[in-house]
Amino acid sequence: MCRALIEINDQITIAAFAGPAAAGGVMLGLGADVIVGRSGVMLNPYYDIGLHGSELHTLTLPHRVGHQGSATLLSAKLPISTDRAAAIGLVDLVGPADPGEFSEWLDDVADRHTDPAAWRSVIYSRIPVDRPLDYYESLELAEMARDVYDDSHGFAAARRSFVLKNRFRPATDGLAISGDPNDFDDFIDDNTLRHMWGLAPHA
């Protein structure tokens, strides 16, 4: 499905985050032409069980937020609201917080993208693929193989906790999140992270 979203060329695709999404659930949507979200919805654009992931995010995430932004999101392992995601380019448009209003708004967005001018704009901004998708896919699958067989990033413990129904403690366990970037004020020291979450840099 990830490949199909990127390779399709006879129609425009729209991915909508109507509810919370994490890891591959976020990365899958990044292959679409237009990405929208319901206001206040939280996204976790990272992998946190010691498994690299294979949703072609090594191509689509840098296209959205740049290589530095991509590295920051994947390493910081912090949630981000759709509103803030739009500010950094991860999401294109943010709709109403009310689910019913969001559904109507989404229909309108889809209708607007049937206009030839909107169509052309989207086509011109599509993900530039300078290498075969097999290149990105093979690298991601190789990383996943190392995680599974060499336990490079703690996947064995996370898998065991999941199977045995034990509580797995992710990197952000205990962090209270309301969607307000000020929630991160005392938590984030790195100024690159602070910029991404809309916070003033530390002196």
Backbone torsions as a table, in degrees:
resi	resn	phi	psi	omega
1	MET	NA	-38.7	178.9
2	CYS	-61.0	-43.7	178.5
3	ARG	-64.2	-42.6	-177.2
4	ALA	-60.9	-40.4	179.2
5	LEU	-61.4	-39.1	-177.7
6	ILE	-78.0	-36.9	-173.0
7	GLU	-84.0	-19.9	-176.8
8	ILE	-61.6	135.2	-176.6
9	ASN	-132.7	4.0	-178.7
10	ASP	-110.9	9.8	175.3
11	GLN	-161.7	161.6	177.3
12	ILE	-91.7	137.4	178.4
13	THR	-110.1	142.5	179.3
14	ILE	-126.5	126.4	175.0
15	ALA	-105.2	132.1	-177.6
16	ALA	-122.8	123.8	174.2
17	PHE	-92.8	91.0	179.5
18	ALA	-85.5	-15.3	179.0
19	GLY	-146.8	176.8	-177.7
20	PRO	-58.1	146.1	177.9
21	ALA	-143.9	152.3	-177.9
22	ALA	-144.6	156.1	173.3
23	ALA	48.2	-122.1	-177.9
24	GLY	-61.2	-26.4	177.7
25	GLY	-65.5	-31.8	174.6
26	VAL	-79.4	-47.6	-174.0
27	MET	-63.1	-34.7	178.0
28	LEU	-57.1	-44.6	-177.8
29	GLY	-65.7	-22.0	-175.9
30	LEU	-69.0	-13.2	178.4
31	GLY	-80.6	-10.8	-178.8
32	ALA	-75.2	160.7	179.0
33	ASP	-70.8	-40.9	-177.8
34	VAL	-126.3	131.8	-179.2
35	ILE	-120.6	125.7	-179.7
36	VAL	-127.8	162.8	179.7
37	GLY	-149.3	155.2	174.9
38	ARG	-80.5	133.5	-177.1
39	SER	-55.9	135.0	177.3
40	GLY	88.3	-9.0	178.6
41	VAL	-71.1	139.0	-178.8
42	MET	-99.5	136.6	178.2
43	LEU	-117.3	145.9	175.1
44	ASN	-120.7	85.0	-173.6
45	PRO	-83.1	61.2	-179.4
46	TYR	-161.4	167.4	177.6
47	TYR	-108.9	128.8	-172.4
48	ASP	-130.9	24.4	175.8
49	ILE	-120.5	20.6	178.5
50	GLY	78.0	19.0	-179.7
51	LEU	-123.3	131.0	-170.1
52	HIS	-65.1	-38.8	-176.4
53	GLY	93.4	150.6	-175.3
54	SER	-141.0	44.0	-179.8
55	GLU	-98.8	23.4	-178.2
56	LEU	62.2	27.9	-179.0
57	HIS	-70.2	-19.2	177.1
58	THR	-69.0	-15.4	173.5
59	LEU	-99.1	-49.3	-170.3
60	THR	-78.1	-35.9	-177.9
61	LEU	-67.4	-46.6	175.8
62	PRO	-62.4	-31.5	177.6
63	HIS	-62.3	-33.0	-177.7
64	ARG	-83.4	-46.6	-170.9
65	VAL	-123.6	6.7	-178.8
66	GLY	83.1	165.5	-177.3
67	HIS	-68.3	-39.7	178.0
68	GLN	-66.4	-44.0	178.0
69	GLY	-62.8	-39.3	178.1
70	SER	-62.3	-46.9	179.5
71	ALA	-62.6	-37.5	179.9
72	THR	-65.1	-48.2	-179.1
73	LEU	-61.7	-42.8	-176.4
74	LEU	-71.0	-33.5	-176.7
75	SER	-88.4	-33.1	-177.6
76	ALA	-70.4	-32.9	179.5
77	LYS	53.6	51.3	178.4
78	LEU	-120.0	144.1	176.1
79	PRO	-70.7	156.7	179.1
80	ILE	-143.3	138.4	-179.8
81	SER	-76.9	158.0	177.2
82	THR	-60.8	-32.8	179.3
83	ASP	-63.1	-45.9	178.4
84	ARG	-71.8	-34.7	178.2
85	ALA	-60.2	-35.8	177.7
86	ALA	-67.4	-34.5	-178.6
87	ALA	-67.1	-27.6	-179.1
88	ILE	-101.8	1.4	176.0
89	GLY	93.5	1.8	179.4
90	LEU	-71.0	-32.2	177.8
91	VAL	-123.0	144.5	-178.5
92	ASP	-84.4	-46.0	-174.3
93	LEU	-137.6	147.7	177.2
94	VAL	-121.7	129.0	-178.2
95	GLY	-104.2	-176.2	-177.4
96	PRO	-57.7	150.2	179.0
97	ALA	-72.7	-31.4	179.7
98	ASP	-67.5	128.1	-176.3
99	PRO	-57.9	-42.3	179.4
100	GLY	-64.4	-44.5	178.9
101	GLU	-66.5	-35.8	179.1
102	PHE	-64.2	-40.7	179.3
103	SER	-60.8	-44.2	178.1
104	GLU	-66.0	-41.2	178.5
105	TRP	-61.8	-40.8	-179.7
106	LEU	-64.1	-39.8	175.6
107	ASP	-59.1	-40.5	-179.9
108	ASP	-66.7	-39.8	177.6
109	VAL	-60.7	-45.0	179.2
110	ALA	-61.9	-42.3	179.1
111	ASP	-62.2	-42.3	-178.4
112	ARG	-63.2	-30.2	-177.6
113	HIS	-83.0	4.6	170.0
114	THR	-86.4	-11.0	177.7
115	ASP	-69.2	134.0	-177.9
116	PRO	-55.0	-36.5	-179.9
117	ALA	-65.2	-43.5	178.5
118	ALA	-66.1	-39.3	179.1
119	TRP	-58.7	-49.4	-178.6
120	ARG	-62.2	-40.5	179.7
121	SER	-60.2	-42.4	-179.9
122	VAL	-68.1	-43.6	-179.4
123	ILE	-58.9	-42.0	-178.0
124	TYR	-69.8	-21.9	-177.6
125	SER	-100.4	10.3	-178.4
126	ARG	-63.4	157.4	-177.5
127	ILE	-58.6	121.0	176.6
128	PRO	-75.9	120.7	-179.0
129	VAL	-105.8	99.5	-176.1
130	ASP	-87.9	-7.4	177.2
131	ARG	-136.1	158.6	178.0
132	PRO	-58.9	146.2	177.9
133	LEU	-60.2	-26.3	176.7
134	ASP	-58.7	-31.3	179.7
135	TYR	-62.1	-52.0	-179.2
136	TYR	-66.4	-40.9	-178.5
137	GLU	-64.1	-43.3	-178.5
138	SER	-66.4	-37.9	177.8
139	LEU	-65.4	-42.7	-179.3
140	GLU	-67.1	-41.2	179.0
141	LEU	-67.1	-33.1	176.8
142	ALA	-65.6	-41.0	176.9
143	GLU	-64.0	-40.7	177.9
144	MET	-63.7	-38.4	178.7
145	ALA	-61.7	-41.0	177.6
146	ARG	-65.0	-37.9	178.5
147	ASP	-64.8	-40.3	-176.9
148	VAL	-74.9	-47.4	-171.8
149	TYR	-93.8	-28.1	179.2
150	ASP	-105.6	-5.3	-178.7
151	ASP	51.3	53.4	-174.1
152	SER	-66.3	-29.7	-173.2
153	HIS	-134.8	32.1	174.1
154	GLY	80.8	20.2	-178.9
155	PHE	-64.5	-34.9	-177.7
156	ALA	-59.4	-44.2	-179.8
157	ALA	-67.6	-41.5	179.6
158	ALA	-64.9	-40.9	178.7
159	ARG	-64.8	-42.2	179.7
160	ARG	-62.8	-42.1	179.0
161	SER	-63.1	-39.0	-179.9
162	PHE	-66.9	-47.2	-177.4
163	VAL	-65.8	-40.3	-177.8
164	LEU	-87.6	2.9	178.8
165	LYS	62.8	27.4	174.7
166	ASN	-83.2	159.3	-179.5
167	ARG	-79.0	122.9	177.1
168	PHE	-96.2	129.4	-176.7
169	ARG	-97.2	103.2	177.4
170	PRO	-72.1	172.7	-175.5
171	ALA	-61.2	-29.2	-175.7
172	THR	-103.0	17.5	-177.7
173	ASP	-57.4	129.9	177.8
174	GLY	92.9	-5.7	-179.8
175	LEU	-83.6	120.3	-180.0
176	ALA	-81.0	128.0	-176.3
177	ILE	-125.7	126.6	175.8
178	SER	-112.4	-9.1	-173.7
179	GLY	100.8	-15.2	177.9
180	ASP	-80.7	124.7	-178.9
181	PRO	-59.5	-22.9	179.1
182	ASN	-65.0	-18.2	176.1
183	ASP	-60.5	-25.2	-176.6
184	PHE	-91.0	-3.8	-168.5
185	ASP	-55.4	-44.9	-178.5
186	ASP	-85.3	-12.5	-172.8
187	PHE	-90.8	-32.5	-172.6
188	ILE	-101.6	122.9	177.3
189	ASP	-102.0	-34.7	-176.7
190	ASP	-68.3	127.4	-175.7
191	ASN	-68.5	-27.7	175.1
192	THR	-64.2	-42.9	176.8
193	LEU	-64.9	-41.4	-177.2
194	ARG	-61.8	-40.1	177.9
195	HIS	-63.8	-42.3	-177.7
196	MET	-63.7	-35.5	-179.8
197	TRP	-94.9	11.2	172.8
198	GLY	76.6	29.5	-179.0
199	LEU	-106.9	152.5	177.0
200	ALA	-68.6	142.2	-180.0
201	PRO	-66.7	150.8	173.2
202	HIS	-70.7	146.6	178.7
203	ALA	-69.1	NA	NA
